[in-house]
Amino acid sequence: MARSLQASFQKSGGEFALAATLVPPDLAPAPHELGGVRLFTNVADLIAWRPSLVIECASHEAVRDFVPTLLRNGLHTIIVSVGSLGDKTLFQSLKAAATEGRSRLTAVSGAIGGLDVLRSARSAGLSSVAYTGMKPPNAWLGTPAADAMDLAALEEPTVIFKGNAEQAALLYPKNANVTAAVALAGNGFEATEVILIADPALTRNCHRVDAKGAFGSFSIELQNEPLPDNPKTSWLAALSIEEAIFRHFRSVDV
Ligand SMILES: NC(=O)c1ccc[n+]([C@@H]2O[C@H](COP(=O)([O-])OP(=O)(O)OC[C@H]3O[C@@H](n4cnc5c(N)ncnc54)[C@H](O)[C@@H]3O)[C@@H](O)[C@H]2O)c1
Protein backbone atom coordinates (compact mmCIF):
# COMPACT_ATOMS: atom_id res chain seq x y z
CA MET A 1 0.00 0.00 0.00
CA ALA A 2 2.90 2.38 0.69
CA ARG A 3 4.04 1.92 -2.91
CA SER A 4 0.52 2.54 -4.18
CA LEU A 5 0.42 5.73 -2.11
CA GLN A 6 3.76 6.85 -3.50
CA ALA A 7 2.60 6.22 -7.09
CA SER A 8 -0.67 8.04 -6.49
CA PHE A 9 1.10 11.11 -5.04
CA GLN A 10 3.48 11.18 -8.01
CA LYS A 11 0.54 11.00 -10.45
CA SER A 12 -1.47 13.71 -8.73
CA GLY A 13 1.10 16.42 -9.33
CA GLY A 14 3.04 17.17 -6.18
CA GLU A 15 0.74 18.58 -3.48
CA PHE A 16 1.89 15.73 -1.24
CA ALA A 17 4.97 13.52 -1.38
CA LEU A 18 6.16 10.46 0.42
CA ALA A 19 9.54 11.80 1.51
CA ALA A 20 11.01 9.08 3.70
CA THR A 21 10.48 5.53 4.87
CA LEU A 22 11.33 3.86 8.17
CA VAL A 23 12.19 0.18 7.76
CA PRO A 24 14.26 -2.01 10.11
CA PRO A 25 17.63 -3.02 8.55
CA ASP A 26 16.52 -6.62 7.92
CA LEU A 27 13.49 -5.46 5.87
CA ALA A 28 15.11 -2.46 4.16
CA PRO A 29 14.56 -2.24 0.39
CA ALA A 30 17.49 -2.02 -2.02
CA PRO A 31 18.49 1.58 -2.96
CA HIS A 32 17.08 1.19 -6.50
CA GLU A 33 13.65 0.28 -5.02
CA LEU A 34 13.36 3.50 -3.02
CA GLY A 35 12.40 5.80 -5.92
CA GLY A 36 14.13 8.82 -4.39
CA VAL A 37 12.61 8.30 -0.95
CA ARG A 38 14.98 8.76 2.01
CA LEU A 39 15.55 5.58 4.04
CA PHE A 40 15.70 5.54 7.84
CA THR A 41 16.49 2.31 9.63
CA ASN A 42 15.94 3.55 13.17
CA VAL A 43 13.15 5.55 14.72
CA ALA A 44 15.41 8.08 16.50
CA ASP A 45 16.80 9.32 13.16
CA LEU A 46 13.29 9.69 11.74
CA ILE A 47 12.18 11.66 14.82
CA ALA A 48 15.21 13.96 14.53
CA TRP A 49 14.27 14.64 10.87
CA ARG A 50 10.80 15.92 12.05
CA PRO A 51 8.43 14.66 9.33
CA SER A 52 5.14 16.56 9.15
CA LEU A 53 3.14 13.32 9.33
CA VAL A 54 3.97 9.62 9.70
CA ILE A 55 1.88 6.88 8.11
CA GLU A 56 2.19 3.36 9.50
CA CYS A 57 1.61 1.16 6.48
CA ALA A 58 3.48 -1.96 7.51
CA SER A 59 2.33 -4.39 10.20
CA HIS A 60 0.91 -4.75 13.68
CA GLU A 61 4.51 -5.16 14.95
CA ALA A 62 5.43 -1.79 13.42
CA VAL A 63 2.59 -0.13 15.37
CA ARG A 64 3.83 -1.73 18.58
CA ASP A 65 7.53 -1.06 17.95
CA PHE A 66 7.44 2.49 16.58
CA VAL A 67 4.14 4.34 17.00
CA PRO A 68 4.22 4.95 20.79
CA THR A 69 7.70 6.49 20.42
CA LEU A 70 6.61 8.63 17.45
CA LEU A 71 3.55 9.94 19.31
CA ARG A 72 5.49 10.60 22.52
CA ASN A 73 7.90 12.67 20.46
CA GLY A 74 5.13 14.83 19.07
CA LEU A 75 4.78 13.28 15.60
CA HIS A 76 1.22 12.94 14.29
CA THR A 77 0.70 9.39 13.06
CA ILE A 78 -1.90 7.69 10.89
CA ILE A 79 -2.14 3.92 11.29
CA VAL A 80 -3.41 1.43 8.73
CA SER A 81 -2.88 -1.71 10.83
CA VAL A 82 -6.01 -0.88 12.84
CA GLY A 83 -6.32 -4.47 14.10
CA SER A 84 -3.37 -3.76 16.40
CA LEU A 85 -5.73 -1.59 18.50
CA GLY A 86 -7.48 -4.80 19.61
CA ASP A 87 -4.54 -5.21 22.00
CA LYS A 88 -5.89 -3.20 24.95
CA THR A 89 -2.47 -2.67 26.53
CA LEU A 90 -1.04 -1.32 23.27
CA PHE A 91 -4.06 0.92 22.70
CA GLN A 92 -3.70 2.39 26.21
CA SER A 93 -0.01 3.05 25.66
CA LEU A 94 -0.75 4.75 22.32
CA LYS A 95 -3.34 7.00 23.98
CA ALA A 96 -0.93 7.89 26.78
CA ALA A 97 1.89 8.57 24.30
CA ALA A 98 -0.32 10.87 22.18
CA THR A 99 -1.39 12.80 25.26
CA GLU A 100 2.19 13.11 26.49
CA GLY A 101 3.52 14.19 23.08
CA ARG A 102 0.49 16.41 22.26
CA SER A 103 0.28 14.49 19.01
CA ARG A 104 -2.60 12.90 17.17
CA LEU A 105 -3.20 9.22 16.38
CA THR A 106 -5.59 8.57 13.49
CA ALA A 107 -6.85 5.16 12.38
CA VAL A 108 -7.90 4.95 8.72
CA SER A 109 -11.31 3.55 7.76
CA GLY A 110 -9.39 1.11 5.53
CA ALA A 111 -11.33 -1.53 3.63
CA ILE A 112 -14.61 -0.74 5.40
CA GLY A 113 -17.05 2.17 5.39
CA GLY A 114 -19.91 3.60 7.40
CA LEU A 115 -17.76 4.27 10.47
CA ASP A 116 -18.99 7.88 10.54
CA VAL A 117 -22.53 6.58 11.08
CA LEU A 118 -21.46 4.28 13.93
CA ARG A 119 -19.47 7.04 15.65
CA SER A 120 -22.34 9.51 15.33
CA ALA A 121 -24.98 7.02 16.44
CA ARG A 122 -23.23 5.47 19.45
CA SER A 123 -23.72 8.33 21.91
CA ALA A 124 -27.49 7.79 21.72
CA GLY A 125 -26.94 4.01 22.14
CA LEU A 126 -26.39 1.23 19.61
CA SER A 127 -28.47 -1.87 20.43
CA SER A 128 -26.62 -4.10 17.93
CA VAL A 129 -23.69 -3.90 15.55
CA ALA A 130 -22.82 -6.83 13.29
CA TYR A 131 -19.98 -7.15 10.81
CA THR A 132 -20.11 -9.84 8.11
CA GLY A 133 -16.99 -10.61 6.06
CA MET A 134 -17.54 -12.62 2.87
CA LYS A 135 -14.62 -13.87 0.78
CA PRO A 136 -13.90 -16.55 -1.83
CA PRO A 137 -12.93 -19.84 -0.13
CA ASN A 138 -9.25 -19.60 -1.08
CA ALA A 139 -9.00 -16.25 0.73
CA TRP A 140 -9.48 -18.21 3.98
CA LEU A 141 -6.50 -20.54 3.39
CA GLY A 142 -4.10 -20.43 6.33
CA THR A 143 -6.93 -19.69 8.79
CA PRO A 144 -8.71 -22.06 11.24
CA ALA A 145 -11.42 -22.53 8.58
CA ALA A 146 -8.93 -24.42 6.40
CA ASP A 147 -8.39 -26.95 9.24
CA ALA A 148 -12.12 -27.30 9.93
CA MET A 149 -13.33 -27.88 6.34
CA ASP A 150 -12.25 -28.55 2.77
CA LEU A 151 -12.51 -24.99 1.48
CA ALA A 152 -11.90 -25.99 -2.16
CA ALA A 153 -14.89 -28.35 -2.06
CA LEU A 154 -17.45 -25.75 -0.89
CA GLU A 155 -20.39 -25.36 -3.25
CA GLU A 156 -22.43 -22.80 -1.33
CA PRO A 157 -21.87 -19.88 1.07
CA THR A 158 -20.66 -21.36 4.36
CA VAL A 159 -20.33 -19.67 7.75
CA ILE A 160 -16.78 -20.33 8.96
CA PHE A 161 -16.91 -18.20 12.12
CA LYS A 162 -19.57 -16.65 14.34
CA GLY A 163 -18.65 -14.85 17.55
CA ASN A 164 -17.65 -11.44 18.79
CA ALA A 165 -14.91 -9.11 17.50
CA GLU A 166 -12.59 -10.04 20.37
CA GLN A 167 -12.71 -13.75 19.47
CA ALA A 168 -12.49 -12.97 15.73
CA ALA A 169 -9.34 -10.89 16.24
CA LEU A 170 -7.64 -13.84 17.95
CA LEU A 171 -8.71 -16.53 15.47
CA TYR A 172 -8.68 -14.48 12.26
CA PRO A 173 -5.95 -11.84 12.72
CA LYS A 174 -5.71 -11.18 8.96
CA ASN A 175 -9.31 -9.98 9.06
CA ALA A 176 -8.69 -7.99 12.23
CA ASN A 177 -8.34 -4.56 10.63
CA VAL A 178 -11.93 -4.26 9.51
CA THR A 179 -13.44 -5.91 12.58
CA ALA A 180 -11.37 -3.63 14.84
CA ALA A 181 -12.42 -0.54 12.86
CA VAL A 182 -16.10 -1.46 13.25
CA ALA A 183 -15.71 -2.39 16.93
CA LEU A 184 -13.84 0.82 17.80
CA ALA A 185 -16.29 3.07 15.94
CA GLY A 186 -19.36 1.35 17.42
CA ASN A 187 -19.96 -0.94 20.40
CA GLY A 188 -16.46 -2.18 21.28
CA PHE A 189 -14.88 -5.59 20.75
CA GLU A 190 -17.08 -7.66 23.08
CA ALA A 191 -20.41 -6.32 21.85
CA THR A 192 -19.72 -6.44 18.10
CA GLU A 193 -20.99 -9.57 16.39
CA VAL A 194 -18.76 -11.01 13.66
CA ILE A 195 -19.79 -13.51 10.99
CA LEU A 196 -17.23 -14.75 8.47
CA ILE A 197 -18.36 -16.54 5.31
CA ALA A 198 -16.58 -18.49 2.57
CA ASP A 199 -18.59 -18.12 -0.65
CA PRO A 200 -17.47 -19.94 -3.81
CA ALA A 201 -19.58 -17.59 -5.98
CA LEU A 202 -17.50 -14.56 -4.94
CA THR A 203 -14.51 -13.18 -6.79
CA ARG A 204 -14.01 -10.15 -4.52
CA ASN A 205 -13.85 -9.57 -0.77
CA CYS A 206 -17.18 -8.25 0.52
CA HIS A 207 -17.97 -6.56 3.82
CA ARG A 208 -21.30 -5.78 5.42
CA VAL A 209 -22.13 -3.76 8.53
CA ASP A 210 -25.61 -3.78 10.10
CA ALA A 211 -26.37 -1.56 13.07
CA LYS A 212 -29.46 -0.68 15.06
CA GLY A 213 -29.94 1.83 17.83
CA ALA A 214 -31.79 4.90 19.04
CA PHE A 215 -30.81 6.66 15.78
CA GLY A 216 -32.64 4.08 13.62
CA SER A 217 -30.94 1.36 11.61
CA PHE A 218 -28.22 1.18 9.03
CA SER A 219 -26.71 -1.35 6.64
CA ILE A 220 -23.79 -0.95 4.30
CA GLU A 221 -22.22 -3.46 1.95
CA LEU A 222 -18.96 -3.15 0.05
CA GLN A 223 -17.57 -5.26 -2.79
CA ASN A 224 -13.90 -4.40 -2.78
CA GLU A 225 -11.54 -4.61 -5.74
CA PRO A 226 -7.99 -5.64 -4.82
CA LEU A 227 -5.02 -3.33 -5.32
CA PRO A 228 -3.77 -4.08 -8.86
CA ASP A 229 -0.36 -5.34 -7.69
CA ASN A 230 -1.33 -6.66 -4.23
CA PRO A 231 -4.29 -9.06 -4.49
CA LYS A 232 -4.59 -9.60 -0.72
CA THR A 233 -5.27 -5.92 -0.02
CA SER A 234 -8.34 -3.88 -0.94
CA TRP A 235 -7.80 -0.88 -3.16
CA LEU A 236 -10.17 1.04 -0.91
CA ALA A 237 -7.78 0.56 2.03
CA ALA A 238 -4.99 2.30 0.11
CA LEU A 239 -7.40 5.05 -1.00
CA SER A 240 -8.48 5.57 2.61
CA ILE A 241 -4.88 6.43 3.54
CA GLU A 242 -4.84 9.22 0.94
CA GLU A 243 -8.15 10.47 2.29
CA ALA A 244 -6.80 10.51 5.85
CA ILE A 245 -3.71 12.44 4.71
CA PHE A 246 -5.80 15.03 2.83
CA ARG A 247 -8.04 15.51 5.86
CA HIS A 248 -5.03 15.92 8.12
CA PHE A 249 -3.49 18.74 6.08
CA ARG A 250 -6.33 20.60 4.41
CA SER A 251 -7.86 23.51 6.25
CA VAL A 252 -11.37 22.85 4.90
CA ASP A 253 -12.66 19.42 5.94
CA VAL A 254 -15.76 18.71 3.84
N1 LIG B 1 -7.25 -1.03 7.74
C1 LIG B 1 -7.48 -1.88 6.74
O1 LIG B 1 -8.61 -2.05 6.29
C2 LIG B 1 -6.33 -2.64 6.14
C3 LIG B 1 -6.48 -3.26 4.89
C4 LIG B 1 -5.41 -3.96 4.36
C5 LIG B 1 -4.23 -4.08 5.09
N2 LIG B 1 -4.13 -3.49 6.30
C6 LIG B 1 -2.90 -3.60 7.10
O2 LIG B 1 -1.97 -2.69 6.59
C7 LIG B 1 -0.64 -3.22 6.73
C8 LIG B 1 0.08 -3.17 5.39
O3 LIG B 1 -0.63 -3.94 4.44
P1 LIG B 1 -0.01 -4.21 2.98
O4 LIG B 1 -1.06 -4.93 2.23
O5 LIG B 1 0.55 -2.95 2.43
O6 LIG B 1 1.15 -5.22 3.40
P2 LIG B 1 2.43 -5.70 2.55
O7 LIG B 1 2.86 -6.96 3.21
O8 LIG B 1 2.16 -5.68 1.10
O9 LIG B 1 3.51 -4.55 2.83
C9 LIG B 1 3.97 -4.29 4.11
C10 LIG B 1 5.36 -3.67 4.00
O10 LIG B 1 5.74 -3.25 5.32
C11 LIG B 1 7.05 -3.75 5.60
N3 LIG B 1 7.13 -4.00 7.04
C12 LIG B 1 6.66 -5.06 7.73
N4 LIG B 1 6.93 -4.93 9.04
C13 LIG B 1 7.57 -3.74 9.18
C14 LIG B 1 8.10 -3.03 10.28
N5 LIG B 1 8.05 -3.54 11.51
N6 LIG B 1 8.67 -1.83 10.06
C15 LIG B 1 8.72 -1.31 8.82
N7 LIG B 1 8.25 -1.94 7.72
C16 LIG B 1 7.69 -3.15 7.90
C17 LIG B 1 7.18 -5.01 4.77
O11 LIG B 1 8.54 -5.29 4.51
C18 LIG B 1 6.42 -4.63 3.49
O12 LIG B 1 7.24 -3.94 2.60
C19 LIG B 1 -0.81 -4.64 7.30
O13 LIG B 1 -0.63 -4.63 8.70
C20 LIG B 1 -2.26 -4.98 7.00
O14 LIG B 1 -2.81 -5.85 7.98
C21 LIG B 1 -5.14 -2.76 6.83
PDBQT file of the ligand as one rigid body, heavy atoms in Angstrom, charges set to zero:
ROOT
HETATM    1  N1  LIG A 301      -7.249  -1.028   7.738  1.00  0.00    +0.000 N 
HETATM    2  C1  LIG A 301      -7.484  -1.875   6.743  1.00  0.00    +0.000 C 
HETATM    3  O1  LIG A 301      -8.607  -2.048   6.291  1.00  0.00    +0.000 OA
HETATM    4  C2  LIG A 301      -6.328  -2.643   6.141  1.00  0.00    +0.000 A 
HETATM    5  C3  LIG A 301      -6.478  -3.256   4.893  1.00  0.00    +0.000 A 
HETATM    6  C4  LIG A 301      -5.408  -3.961   4.364  1.00  0.00    +0.000 A 
HETATM    7  C5  LIG A 301      -4.228  -4.080   5.089  1.00  0.00    +0.000 A 
HETATM    8  N2  LIG A 301      -4.128  -3.487   6.303  1.00  0.00    +0.000 N 
HETATM    9  C6  LIG A 301      -2.901  -3.600   7.097  1.00  0.00    +0.000 C 
HETATM   10  O2  LIG A 301      -1.965  -2.686   6.592  1.00  0.00    +0.000 OA
HETATM   11  C7  LIG A 301      -0.642  -3.224   6.733  1.00  0.00    +0.000 C 
HETATM   12  C8  LIG A 301       0.078  -3.169   5.393  1.00  0.00    +0.000 C 
HETATM   13  O3  LIG A 301      -0.629  -3.935   4.439  1.00  0.00    +0.000 OA
HETATM   14  P1  LIG A 301      -0.009  -4.208   2.982  1.00  0.00    +0.000 P 
HETATM   15  O4  LIG A 301      -1.059  -4.927   2.230  1.00  0.00    +0.000 OA
HETATM   16  O5  LIG A 301       0.549  -2.953   2.431  1.00  0.00    +0.000 OA
HETATM   17  O6  LIG A 301       1.151  -5.222   3.402  1.00  0.00    +0.000 OA
HETATM   18  P2  LIG A 301       2.433  -5.699   2.551  1.00  0.00    +0.000 P 
HETATM   19  O7  LIG A 301       2.857  -6.960   3.213  1.00  0.00    +0.000 OA
HETATM   20  O8  LIG A 301       2.159  -5.684   1.096  1.00  0.00    +0.000 OA
HETATM   21  O9  LIG A 301       3.510  -4.549   2.829  1.00  0.00    +0.000 OA
HETATM   22  C9  LIG A 301       3.967  -4.287   4.114  1.00  0.00    +0.000 C 
HETATM   23  C10 LIG A 301       5.360  -3.666   4.002  1.00  0.00    +0.000 C 
HETATM   24  O10 LIG A 301       5.739  -3.247   5.317  1.00  0.00    +0.000 OA
HETATM   25  C11 LIG A 301       7.050  -3.748   5.598  1.00  0.00    +0.000 C 
HETATM   26  N3  LIG A 301       7.126  -4.001   7.040  1.00  0.00    +0.000 N 
HETATM   27  C12 LIG A 301       6.661  -5.060   7.726  1.00  0.00    +0.000 A 
HETATM   28  N4  LIG A 301       6.935  -4.928   9.038  1.00  0.00    +0.000 NA
HETATM   29  C13 LIG A 301       7.570  -3.741   9.176  1.00  0.00    +0.000 A 
HETATM   30  C14 LIG A 301       8.105  -3.029  10.276  1.00  0.00    +0.000 A 
HETATM   31  N5  LIG A 301       8.054  -3.540  11.511  1.00  0.00    +0.000 N 
HETATM   32  N6  LIG A 301       8.668  -1.829  10.060  1.00  0.00    +0.000 NA
HETATM   33  C15 LIG A 301       8.720  -1.310   8.825  1.00  0.00    +0.000 A 
HETATM   34  N7  LIG A 301       8.254  -1.936   7.718  1.00  0.00    +0.000 NA
HETATM   35  C16 LIG A 301       7.685  -3.147   7.901  1.00  0.00    +0.000 A 
HETATM   36  C17 LIG A 301       7.183  -5.012   4.772  1.00  0.00    +0.000 C 
HETATM   37  O11 LIG A 301       8.544  -5.286   4.508  1.00  0.00    +0.000 OA
HETATM   38  C18 LIG A 301       6.417  -4.628   3.494  1.00  0.00    +0.000 C 
HETATM   39  O12 LIG A 301       7.244  -3.937   2.605  1.00  0.00    +0.000 OA
HETATM   40  C19 LIG A 301      -0.808  -4.638   7.301  1.00  0.00    +0.000 C 
HETATM   41  O13 LIG A 301      -0.625  -4.625   8.704  1.00  0.00    +0.000 OA
HETATM   42  C20 LIG A 301      -2.259  -4.979   7.001  1.00  0.00    +0.000 C 
HETATM   43  O14 LIG A 301      -2.812  -5.855   7.976  1.00  0.00    +0.000 OA
HETATM   44  C21 LIG A 301      -5.140  -2.756   6.833  1.00  0.00    +0.000 A 
ENDROOT
TORSDOF 0
